[in-house]
Amino acid sequence: MPDADITFEQFRSKYNCESVCVSVLHAAKWPKGFQCPRCACRHVTVITTRRLPLYECRGCRYQSSLLRGTVMEGSRTSLHKWFQALFLIGSPTCYINAVQLSEFISVTYKTAWLILHKLRHAIRHGDASKLLTGLVEVISTVYNPRDSFFRWTERKPKKHQHPVIVGAGSYGGDKYVKLKQVYTSPEHRNRAMDHSDFAQFLHDHVHSTVKFPIVHNQFNHHKACDTLNMISDSVTQRINQRYFGVSGKHLQAYLDETSFRLNHTLRPNRAISRLFKMFITTSTITYKQLIASTVPTMTRESAA
Ligand SMILES: [Zn+2]
C-alpha cells in the first residue's frame, strides 16, 4: 500500500482493478507466501471460480479467503472500491461523508455508510490497543450535535450534548491524542464529569507506567496546555463541519476518526498504510451490530 504523497486520482488509477487489489491483500496477509492458518502447510491450491480467489490447503483442505478476519469479510463490494474508501478516510485532510463517498465510488448511500462505519470500526480497534505514555494530560469537553462552534464556556453538558474526555500523551515516540465519549444514561447526561469518569479513561487508555497523569476537570481547565484546550474546544466543529451533528449512538466512531486524523496531521504519509494494517487485521462488524440500540463500549480487555 503506497504511503508517499499521492493524490486520489493517482491512487484510483493505480488500484483500478480487482487483480491488483488481490495481489496487495495477498502480500499483506501472507508476506512470506501462503501459510495455512490451521496446519501451517505452505502448499496451496488456488480456486478461481468465485469472485475472489479461495486458497485451499493441500495438507488439510482448509479453505482460506483474503477477506476472512478483515473488516471486508462478507462484503460484496469490489475490492478497489474498498481501497478507494480507505484512501479517502485515511487522508488526514479529506473528510468525507457517506453521500460524498457514494458518489465517489459509485455505490448506494447505505453501502457507503456501512463502508465508512466499518473503517471507523477498524480505526477504533487499532486505537484501543494503543495506551498513552509519557507526559499524559486529560481534559473534559462536550460534543454538541446542534452547534457548529463549541463555546468554550460550556464545560458542563446540556441535555442534548455528550460528555467527552480528551487525552494527550505519546505512543511509539509520537504525540498521540484520544477522544473518548463518556457514556451516561440520558437522564444524567447533563451532569458534570466526576472522578470516576476520568479514572475509567485512565484505566482504559493510559499505560500503567504513567504514574502522575494530569487531570483537568471543569475547575482547572485553564491550567491545561494550549494544544489540549484547542483540541477540546474544536471537537464539535471538527465533526459537525462534515457530518452535521451525529447521535450519541455513533459518536464514538466519529471521535475515533477525528483523533486518527489529528494523530496523522503531522505525519500524513503514514496514515494510509497504518489504516490499511487496521483494515486487514480487524474482524468485521455487521450492519445489525452497528445499528443495535445499545451503545457499544470497548475497553482494553475487549480490544485485546
Ligand atoms: Zn492446512
Residues whose N, C-alpha, C, O or C-beta is under 5 A from the ligand:
A	BS01	ZN	C36 R38 C39 A40 C41 C57 G59 C60 R61 Y62
